[in-house]
Amino acid sequence: MFPIFYSDAFLEHKTGVFHPERPERLSATVDRLKSQPWSGQLSWETPTPVDGHVVFDALEQIHTKSYIDRVRTIAGRGGGKLDPDTPVSSKSYDIALLAVSAWLDGIDRVIHTGKPAFVLARPPGHHAMRDRGMGFCIFSNAAIAAYAALKHIGVDRVGILDWDVHHGNGTQAIVETHPQIAYCSLHQSHCYPGTGSSDERGSYNNVLNIPLPSGCTRERYHQEFSERAIPFLDRFRPDLLIVSAGYDTHKDDPLAGLFLHSEDYREMTEQILKITEHTLFGLEGGYDLDGLSSSIACTIEACLSAVST
């Protein structure tokens, strides 16, 4: 059975009318996955409730206390904004904590089974900095998960692959000074948030940014992925991989200008799992509902195929 960490509670992070990071992203994906011929091979896992110290300890290792308190305060007042793009509703603090819990559960499952898993949660996280949220993101889920993974026996090196169309500036800022974490991002250049230069290498040559021009062809994307991203991660020899799985590189996405098809994520997933099946996929962006849900289905289908062989 392939585990998907999901809760209907993630739909309660309300972003407002017309905001692209909306609850329907998850409900459309759930409907798509449950309609697949292989849906019987999926195990829908409810995230561990946030009632202990594990989530808070992991959160406070990454984010400043003042920032965590700010998110809680804004939610407690009924809502507000962290920045013009990042709304917080009355339940957003609790839901963001539950998302962190889901990512941590995913890490535990991957380490325990040696097989891939998927976290279908929101809000996303790769733009969140230590001391502020931005770009629809509240807490830095992938970075939190990477640090938590390193506390497990047998996990000495963690790789993060970010295939969201936007550079994960928050993730990179948090992990680039850690010698046991490598970060690789393929993203559209000159796109929000304007970071992710190819000149950046990290403190330990542990960062690879691959900015791609708007209108980049599928062939060019796959070439960069196969000839640069995969070898970079493979050389790092990670004990565990985390994929910041944003699907806004899809040709139908309204917020960017790359042109991948849903099937392209199947091919990329197959390449990732050849490095290690100890891989956690976690949702970041992706705002066309059909493109998002079909691309996630292709990702999971590739995982099912790899696990069964």
N, C-alpha and C positions, 0 to 999 in steps of 0.2 A: 504493500500500500504506500502511496506517495502522500506525504503530509503537507497540508496547506493550513497555515495558522491564520485563522480568520474569526471575526466576531461581528455580528450585526451592530454591536456598539460602535464600531468604526464609522457607521453612517451618521452618528450623532454629532460628529464634528461639523458644525454648520458654518459654511463660508459665505453664504448670501447668494441672492439671485444673480445668475450670469457669471459667477466665479468659475474659472475652468477646473479648479481642484474641488470637485463636487462629489457628494456621496454616490451619485449614479455611476461613477467610475467603478466602484466595487460591486454594486448590485448588477450592472451589466456583465461584469466578469464572472460573477458567481453563476448567473443564468447561463452564460456561454459554457462554462466548465461542466455544469450539471447536465448539459445537453449533449456532451460528447459521448461517442460510443465507448470510450474507456473511462467514463465517469465512475464506474464501480471500483476502479483501482485507486480512487482518491480517498484520503482519510482527512476529514475536516476536523481540525484541532482547535479547541477554544483556548485562547491564551490564558496563562496563569493569572489569577486575580492579583491586583496590585495591593497587597496588604502586608507585605513583609519588607525587610531591609534590602533584598537583593536588587530590586529595580532602583531604589533610591541610591544605594551605594554605587551602582553602575552609572547612574545619571550624574551623580556628584563628582565622579572621577573625570567627567568630560566637561560639564557645564558649571559655571559659577553659581554659587548659592543665590547671589542677588538676581541673576537672570531667572533661575527657577522660581524664585519668589515672585518675580514680576509677572510671569505667565500665570501663576496661581492667583495672584491678586486681580489681574485683569479678568480672568474667568469668574472669580468670585464676585466681581462687580456686575456680572451679567454679560460681559464681552467687551471687545474693543479690537485694537489692531497693534501688532508688533511693528509693522511697517505698512506702507500703503497696499502691499500685495498680500499681507499675511494676517488674516482675521483670526480672532480668538472668540469663540462663543462660550456660553456658560459651562458647557461640558468639555471644552477642548483640552483643558489641562488634564483631566482624568483620562480622556481618550488618548492623548499623546503619551501618557504614562503606560496605558495598555498597549499601545503600539510598540513602545520600548520592550515591554514584557514579551510581546509576540516575537520580536527579533531575538531576544535572549533565549526564549523557548526553542526557536529555530536553531540557534547555535548549539544548544544542548542536544537536540535531536540529531543533528548532523554528526556531532562528535560521537554520540552514543552508537549510531547505526553505521556510520561511514558512508551514508548515502545522501543525495541532495534533498532539499526541502524548499518550500516557497512560503514567504510571508506576504499575505495579501492584507495590508494594513494601510491606514492613513491616520494622521497627516504624514507626508513624506519628510525627509530629513537632511538631504545632502547639502543644502545651502545653510543650514543652521550653524552658526559660529558658537564658540564657547560662551560668549556673553550676549548674544542676540539672535533672534530668529529673523528670517528673511526668505523671500522667494517661495512662499507657501509652506515653509518648513519651520517646525517648532523645536524638536530635539533631534540631535544628529544620530539617527538610528544605526547607520552602518558603522560609524566610528565607535559608538558605544558597544556594539556587538563585537567589533574587532578587539577592543581592549578586554572585554569580558572573556573572549575565547582564549586569550593568552594566559588566563588564570587556570585553565584546564591542563592537567598532566598530559604531556605528549604534544601539546600545541605550542611550538616555539616561533612559528612564522605564519603570519596571516597576510594574504593578498586581497586587495579590494580592486575589483574591476567596475568602473562606472560607465555604463553605456547610455545613460541619459543624454539627451541632446544638449543639455546645459552642463557646464562644468560644475563639479561638486566642490565649490570653494570652501565650504565648511568642513567637509570630510578631509580635504587635503590639508587645510590649516591645522587640524587637530592631530593628524597622524604623521605628517611629514618629518617630524623630529623624533619619531620612534623607530629605532633600528630594526625592530621585528615586524614592522608593518610596511608593505609596499602598496602604492596607490597608482592606478592607471586609469586615465579618462580619455575617451573619445568623445568629442563634443563639437558643436558648430561654433566656429570662430566668430568673434564680434557679436555674439549673442549673449543674452543675460547669463551671468552677472558681469561679463566682460573680463573674466579671469581665466587662468589655465594656459599660460604661455608655454610654448614648447621649450623655452629656455630654463624652466624650473625643473630642478632635479631632486629636491629634498635634501635633508641634512646628510643622508647616507646613500645618495644616488638611488633612492627608493621611490622616486616619483617619475612617471612618464605621462606627459600630456600630449595628446594628438589632436590639435585643432583642425577642423575640416571646413572648407568654404561652403557657404550656402549653395545649394544646388549640386552638391557632391553626388556623384553617381554611386549606385550600389556596388559596382565593380571596384571603384576607388576605395569605398568604405571597407569592403571585404579584404582588399589588399593590405590596407593599413592594419586592420584587425589581425589578419593572419601572419603578416610579416613583421609587425612591431609589437602589438599588444600581447599576443599569445606568447611569443618568445620572451618578452620582458617578464611576464608572470612565471613562465616555466623556469627561467633561470633563477628566480627567487626561491624556488622550491617550497611553496607554501604547504603547511600542514592542513590549512583550511582556506578556502576562497569565499569571499563575500561578493555578490554581484549587486550593485546598486542598479536595479533593473528599471530604468525609465524607458518608456516606449514612445516618447515624443520624437524619436528619429523616424517614425513611421511616415510614409508619404502623405497621409491624410491628416496629420496633426496640424491644428490651427496655429500653434505658437512657434513653429520653426520651419526650416527649409531644407531638411534632408529627406531622402526618398527611399528608405527601406520598406520592404514588403513584410508582411507577417511571417512568411516562410523564412526570411533571413534570420530571424531570431532562433529558429530551429537549428540552422547551420552553426550559428555562433555558440549556442548552448552545447552542441556536440563537441566543438573544439575545446570549450572550457572544461567539460567533463573528462576530456582526455588528459588534462593536467592533473585533476583529482576529482573524484566523485564526492569528496568532502566539501560540498559547495552549498551555500545558502543564497538563494535568490530573494531579494526583498524589493517591493514595489517603491519606485520613486515617481517620476512623471508619466505622462501619456494622457492626452486629453480628447482624442477622438474615440468615442465609446466603442465603435466597431473595430477600429484599428487596435485599440488597447486590448480588448478582450480576445480578439483572434490571435494577437501576438503572444499574449500570456499563454493561450492554449497551445501554441506552437512550442513555446519554451517548455511547458510541462510535458508535452508529448515526447519531446526529445529526452527529457529526464526519465520518463517511463521506459523508453526504448533502451537507454543506457543501463538502467537498473536491471532490466530483464535479460540482458545479454551476459 
